[in-house]
Amino acid sequence: MMKRIVFAILGSALAAGAASFNADSSPGEHLFETLSCVQCHSINGKGGNAAPDLGRMLDRGFTSAMLAATMWNHAPGMWAAMRGRQIVAGDLNQQDAQDLMAFFYASRFFEKPGDAARGKRAFEHDGCAGCHGLTSSPNPNAKPVNQWDALADPIALLDAMWNHRADMQTAAAAKGIPLPQISAQDLTDMLVYLRNLPGTRQETGVFMIQASGAGDTVFQSAGCAKCHKSIDALAASVQGQTLTEIAAEMWNHAPRMAAAGAPAVKLSDSQMRDLVGAFWASKFFTDQGRPAAGSRVFESKHCTVCHNDASSGAPHLPAALTAGAEFTSASMISVLWRHGPRMLDLMKTKGLAWPHFDGPQMADLIAYLNSGASAGKSAQP
């Protein structure tokens, strides 16, 4: 059973006046089972084998829009398989979809591609192996890899990279060498290598983050304001990055922080969660799309045939969900799940093929649909 993972984002996730993004992968895991996804897919060996094991497909590099597009493209085949197994689909509202997305994040479905062989070389070449062993360490003050919480919890990874950097910088200076710089690709490769060792590959994801409103206090006390003008500016600079990428930046940032006179403040687990909730969590599931390109997608995928025809019963689009709300990847997944079979039947009667999207097309389409908010419309999708 995967450990409870809470992903709760409270704050300015969307445009002004938009609803907060709140998600919890614990009910997301439950949904994965009750919606019968587990009958075809498995997570770390638990579930069906008719489709890929999502827990072992590490480092897929999905964005939220890519996940929505993949589920959209997969839908007709999924519905056919469910009918063949006499599975009732059940309901999936927008909150459920957000919880399911949090579950996929906990399963590392959003990580960038990595390579274990490169990771092994980087772990040794960058000096990590000089202190940290796999099961016991040459440095008695350094935890061996099989005791690293950072392999299962991305916040623990940030903690380790932030809090460990000052000690490592001192150790490097004592040896007369600069602090080793680690690229995001190096760290990704190392994590793939270390997460697939015999003693660590059964680790399940742990991801708990709740915005408490204390992020700005941590931002100031940790010295972030020495380099970054505001939390919003920091958020814009890391838009779309995974926590692994941000962990590498935190490590490499140490010499620049020292040069800027920023204090080498160590953060507690709760402080790191507050900080990350403020500058990262509110943005990660918001892909940047282009409304004009989305308008062309809307036309080319024949969405206009139904959504611009009142007799079809489909709502007129583009339009906002409700006043002050936005379309998101999660709402598109919910719409697909709840209304997709009826959409497919209607398209068949009109001789239209089911539309397929790639990630950028889905992001552009969502941006176009949100452009209807300026018209003051309130139709449901």
C-alpha positions in Angstrom: 0.0 0.0 0.0 1.5 3.3 -1.0 2.1 5.6 1.9 -0.3 8.5 2.4 0.8 11.4 0.1 -0.9 14.7 0.4 -0.6 17.3 -2.3 -2.5 20.4 -1.1 -1.9 23.7 -2.9 -3.6 26.7 -1.5 -2.9 30.1 -3.0 -2.5 31.8 -6.3 -2.4 28.7 -8.5 -4.6 30.2 -11.2 -5.4 33.7 -12.4 -6.8 36.3 -9.9 -10.1 35.0 -8.5 -9.6 31.5 -9.7 -10.1 28.5 -7.5 -7.2 27.0 -5.5 -5.6 23.8 -6.6 -6.0 21.1 -3.9 -5.0 17.5 -4.4 -4.3 14.5 -2.3 -2.8 11.3 -3.7 -4.2 9.1 -1.0 -7.7 9.4 -2.4 -6.0 9.4 -5.8 -4.6 6.0 -5.1 -8.0 4.8 -4.0 -9.6 6.2 -7.2 -7.0 4.3 -9.2 -8.4 1.1 -7.7 -12.2 2.0 -7.5 -12.2 3.3 -11.1 -10.8 -0.1 -12.1 -7.6 1.4 -13.6 -5.8 -1.2 -11.5 -7.5 -4.1 -13.5 -5.3 -3.2 -16.5 -2.5 -1.1 -15.1 -0.3 -1.9 -12.0 1.7 0.2 -9.7 5.0 -1.4 -8.6 3.7 -4.8 -9.5 0.3 -4.4 -7.8 -2.5 -4.7 -10.4 -3.2 -6.0 -13.9 -0.7 -6.7 -16.6 -2.8 -5.8 -19.7 -1.2 -2.4 -19.7 2.1 -0.9 -18.5 3.1 -0.8 -14.8 2.9 2.9 -14.2 5.0 2.8 -11.0 8.0 1.2 -12.8 7.8 3.5 -15.8 10.0 6.0 -14.0 11.1 9.3 -15.5 8.4 9.8 -18.1 8.6 13.6 -18.1 4.9 14.2 -18.4 3.4 17.7 -18.0 -0.1 18.0 -16.8 -1.3 18.8 -20.3 0.6 15.8 -21.7 -1.1 13.6 -19.1 -4.5 15.0 -20.1 -3.7 14.4 -23.8 -2.5 10.9 -23.2 -5.7 10.0 -21.3 -7.8 11.6 -24.0 -6.1 9.7 -26.8 -6.4 6.4 -24.8 -10.0 6.9 -23.9 -11.9 5.0 -26.7 -9.7 1.9 -26.3 -10.1 2.2 -22.5 -13.8 2.3 -22.7 -13.9 -0.7 -25.1 -11.7 -2.7 -22.7 -14.0 -1.7 -19.8 -17.1 -2.8 -21.7 -15.4 -6.1 -22.5 -14.7 -6.6 -18.8 -18.1 -5.3 -17.8 -16.6 -2.5 -15.7 -18.7 0.4 -14.7 -16.7 3.6 -15.1 -17.9 5.5 -12.0 -17.6 9.2 -11.6 -14.6 11.5 -11.7 -15.1 15.1 -10.9 -12.4 17.8 -11.1 -11.3 17.3 -7.5 -11.0 13.5 -8.2 -8.9 14.2 -11.3 -6.6 16.5 -9.3 -6.2 13.7 -6.7 -5.4 11.2 -9.4 -2.8 13.6 -10.9 -1.2 13.9 -7.4 -1.0 10.1 -7.3 0.8 10.0 -10.6 3.2 12.6 -9.4 3.9 10.5 -6.3 4.6 7.6 -8.7 7.3 9.8 -10.4 5.3 9.9 -13.6 6.3 13.6 -14.1 10.0 13.1 -13.7 12.3 13.8 -16.7 14.0 10.9 -18.5 17.1 9.5 -16.8 19.7 6.8 -17.3 20.9 4.5 -14.5 24.3 3.8 -16.1 25.0 7.5 -16.4 23.8 8.0 -12.9 26.3 5.4 -11.5 29.1 7.2 -13.2 27.9 10.6 -12.0 27.5 9.3 -8.4 31.2 8.2 -8.5 32.7 11.0 -10.6 31.0 13.9 -8.7 32.4 12.7 -5.4 29.2 11.5 -3.8 30.6 8.0 -3.4 33.6 9.4 -1.5 31.3 10.0 1.5 28.1 8.0 0.9 28.3 4.2 0.4 25.3 2.2 -0.8 24.8 0.2 2.4 27.6 1.6 4.6 29.6 4.8 4.2 33.3 5.5 4.3 32.4 8.8 6.1 30.8 7.9 9.5 28.9 11.2 9.4 27.3 10.5 6.0 24.2 8.3 5.7 24.5 5.4 3.3 22.1 5.5 0.3 19.8 2.8 1.6 18.9 5.1 4.5 18.1 8.2 2.3 14.6 9.5 2.7 15.3 11.6 -0.3 14.9 8.6 -2.6 11.2 8.4 -1.8 10.2 11.9 -0.8 11.1 14.9 -3.2 10.8 17.3 -0.3 13.3 15.3 1.6 15.5 15.6 -1.5 15.3 19.4 -1.4 16.0 19.3 2.4 19.1 17.3 1.8 20.4 19.3 -1.1 19.8 22.6 0.7 20.9 21.7 4.2 23.9 19.6 3.1 25.4 22.1 0.7 27.1 24.3 3.3 28.8 21.3 5.0 29.9 20.1 1.5 31.2 23.5 0.6 33.4 23.5 3.7 34.6 20.0 3.0 35.5 20.9 -0.6 37.3 24.1 0.6 39.4 22.0 3.0 40.5 19.9 0.0 41.2 23.0 -2.0 38.6 22.2 -4.6 35.3 24.0 -5.5 32.0 22.6 -4.6 31.1 20.1 -7.3 28.3 21.4 -9.6 25.5 19.0 -10.4 23.3 19.4 -13.4 19.6 18.5 -13.3 20.4 15.7 -15.7 23.2 14.4 -13.4 20.8 14.4 -10.4 18.0 12.8 -12.4 20.4 10.0 -13.6 21.7 9.4 -10.1 18.2 9.1 -8.7 17.2 6.6 -11.4 20.4 4.6 -10.5 19.9 4.8 -6.8 16.2 4.1 -6.8 16.7 0.9 -8.7 19.3 -0.7 -6.4 18.3 -4.0 -4.8 17.8 -2.4 -1.4 15.9 0.7 -2.6 13.7 -0.3 -5.6 10.8 -1.3 -3.4 10.6 2.2 -1.9 7.2 3.8 -2.4 6.7 7.5 -3.0 6.0 9.9 -0.1 4.9 13.4 -1.0 3.2 15.7 1.5 2.9 19.4 0.9 0.4 21.9 2.4 0.6 25.6 1.9 0.3 27.3 5.3 0.8 30.9 4.3 4.2 30.9 6.0 6.1 30.7 2.8 7.0 34.4 2.6 8.5 34.2 6.2 10.7 31.3 5.2 11.6 33.1 1.9 13.0 36.0 3.9 14.7 34.1 6.7 16.4 31.6 4.3 18.0 34.5 2.4 16.1 33.9 -0.8 15.3 37.6 -1.0 19.0 38.3 -1.4 18.8 37.1 -5.0 15.1 36.8 -5.8 12.9 39.9 -5.7 9.8 38.0 -4.6 8.2 34.6 -4.3 6.3 35.4 -7.5 9.5 36.1 -9.3 11.1 32.9 -8.0 7.9 31.0 -9.1 8.2 32.4 -12.6 11.8 31.4 -12.9 11.1 27.7 -12.1 7.7 27.4 -13.9 7.3 23.8 -15.1 10.4 22.5 -13.4 10.3 19.3 -11.4 11.5 19.2 -7.8 14.6 17.2 -8.9 15.6 20.1 -11.2 15.0 22.6 -8.4 17.1 20.5 -6.0 20.1 20.7 -8.4 19.7 24.4 -8.7 19.6 24.7 -4.9 22.9 22.8 -4.7 24.6 24.9 -7.4 23.3 28.1 -5.9 25.4 27.8 -2.7 28.5 29.6 -3.9 26.4 32.5 -5.4 24.5 32.8 -2.1 27.7 32.9 -0.2 29.0 35.6 -2.5 25.8 37.6 -2.0 26.2 37.4 1.7 23.0 35.3 2.2 23.1 33.2 5.4 23.5 29.5 5.1 20.3 28.8 7.0 19.2 25.2 7.4 15.5 24.6 7.0 13.3 22.2 8.8 11.0 19.8 6.9 8.0 22.0 7.6 9.8 25.1 6.5 10.8 23.6 3.2 7.3 22.4 2.6 6.0 26.0 3.3 8.6 27.5 0.9 8.0 25.0 -1.9 4.2 25.3 -1.5 4.6 29.0 -2.0 6.9 29.2 -5.0 6.5 25.9 -6.8 3.4 23.9 -6.0 0.9 26.6 -7.1 2.4 26.7 -10.6 3.5 23.1 -11.5 0.2 21.9 -12.8 -0.5 25.0 -14.9 0.9 24.6 -18.4 1.5 27.7 -20.5 -0.5 27.6 -23.7 -1.2 29.9 -26.6 -4.9 30.9 -27.2 -4.4 31.7 -30.9 -2.8 28.3 -31.5 -5.6 26.7 -29.4 -8.2 28.2 -31.6 -6.7 26.4 -34.5 -6.6 23.2 -32.6 -10.3 23.7 -31.7 -11.1 24.0 -35.4 -8.8 21.3 -36.8 -10.0 18.7 -34.3 -13.6 19.4 -35.3 -14.7 20.6 -31.8 -16.7 23.3 -33.5 -19.1 20.7 -35.1 -20.7 20.1 -31.8 -19.8 23.0 -29.6 -20.9 25.6 -32.0 -24.2 23.8 -32.8 -26.8 24.4 -30.1 -28.9 21.4 -31.4 -26.1 19.0 -30.4 -26.7 19.6 -26.7 -23.0 20.4 -26.3 -22.1 23.7 -24.5 -20.9 26.6 -26.5 -17.1 27.1 -26.2 -14.9 28.8 -25.4 -16.5 29.7 -22.0 -15.3 29.8 -18.4 -16.4 27.0 -16.1 -17.9 29.5 -13.7 -17.2 33.1 -12.9 -13.6 33.4 -11.8 -12.6 29.8 -12.6 -10.5 28.3 -15.4 -10.2 25.2 -17.5 -7.2 23.1 -16.3 -5.7 19.7 -17.3 -7.6 18.2 -14.4 -11.0 19.6 -15.6 -10.3 18.3 -19.1 -9.7 14.8 -17.6 -12.9 15.1 -15.6 -14.9 16.2 -18.7 -13.4 13.3 -20.7 -14.3 10.8 -18.0 -17.8 12.1 -17.4 -18.9 13.1 -20.9 -16.5 11.3 -23.2 -18.5 8.2 -24.1 -21.5 10.4 -25.0 -19.1 12.6 -27.1 -17.7 9.5 -28.9 -21.2 8.3 -29.8 -22.2 11.7 -31.1 -19.0 12.0 -33.2 -19.7 8.6 -34.7 -23.2 9.7 -35.8 -21.5 12.7 -37.5 -18.8 10.6 -39.1 -16.0 12.2 -37.2 -12.9 10.5 -35.9 -12.0 10.8 -32.2 -9.5 13.6 -31.8 -6.0 13.0 -30.7 -3.7 15.6 -29.0 -0.1 16.0 -28.1 0.9 17.9 -24.9 1.4 21.3 -26.5 -1.9 21.1 -28.4 -3.8 20.3 -25.2 -2.1 23.2 -23.4 -3.0 25.5 -26.3 -6.5 24.3 -26.3 -6.9 24.9 -22.6 -5.6 28.4 -23.1 -8.1 29.1 -25.9 -11.0 27.7 -23.8 -9.9 30.0 -20.9 -10.0 33.0 -23.3 -13.8 32.8 -23.1 -13.7 34.1 -19.5 -13.3 37.6 -20.9 -16.6 37.3 -22.6 -18.3 36.7 -19.2 -19.7 33.3 -20.2 -20.6 30.7 -17.6 -21.4 27.6 -19.5 -20.2 24.2 -18.1 -17.8 22.3 -20.3 
